[in-house]
Amino acid sequence: MKNIGQIIREIRQLKRKSQNEVAFEMEMSQAAYSKIERGKTEIKASQLYKLADILHVSIHDLLPPDRSLI
C-alpha cells in the first residue's frame, strides 16, 4: 500500500509540477518538501489542505485508502 508521500509525489508528477514549484507555493524549502514526499517528515493538516489547493485536487485524493474498510 502506498504511503501519503508516494501519493503526493505521483499526483505532483501528474500535474507536471516540480518539487521546487510546489515547495515555493507551500512557503518551504525544497529539501523540507522532499522529506514529506519521502515520508521522513509527517505532513501537517494545514499543509495538506494547502497542498490539495496547489495541486487542484481534493484533500481525500492525497490520503491513502482506509485499510479498516477492506
N, C-alpha and C positions, 0 to 999 in steps of 0.2 A: 504494500500500500504506500502511496506517495505521501510525503510529509508536506506541510504547508509551504515550506521553502521551495520544494520542487514544483509545486503547483504554481506558485507565484512566478518562478522563472519561466515555466512553459507559457503562461499567459503573456508575460512581458515580451517574450520572443515572438509569439504570435502577433502581438501588436507592433512588432518591429521597433521596439524602443531599447536603447542601450541601458546598461546599469547606470552609467553616468547621467543620462537624461532623467531617469526615474529618481535617482538619488538627489539630483538638483531640485526636482519638484517636491521631493519629500523633505527638503532642507536638511540633508545629512550628507556625510561623505560617502563616496563610492565604496570605500572599504567597509563602512558600517552597514551599508545596504547589502553588500555582498555577503556579510555574515548572516543576515536574515535569510537570504536565499539558500545558503549552505547549512542552515539550521544551527549555527553557532550562537545566535542571539535570538531570543524569543521576540516576536513582534507584538507591540502593544496594541490594544483595541483601537486607540485613536489613530495609530499608524495604519492599521488595517483598513479603516474607513477611508483615510486619505489615499491609500494605495488603490483601493477599489475605484475611487473617483478619478484618479490619474489614468488608470487603465481602462476606464469606461466599462466596468463590469460590476455585477452585484457582489457584495461582500461574501455572499454564500458561494460564489464561484471560486473564491480564494481559499475556502476551507475544505479540508479532506472530508469525505463522506463519514457519517456517524457509524462507527462499527457496531454499535449496540443495536442497530436496526437490521443487521444481517442475520 
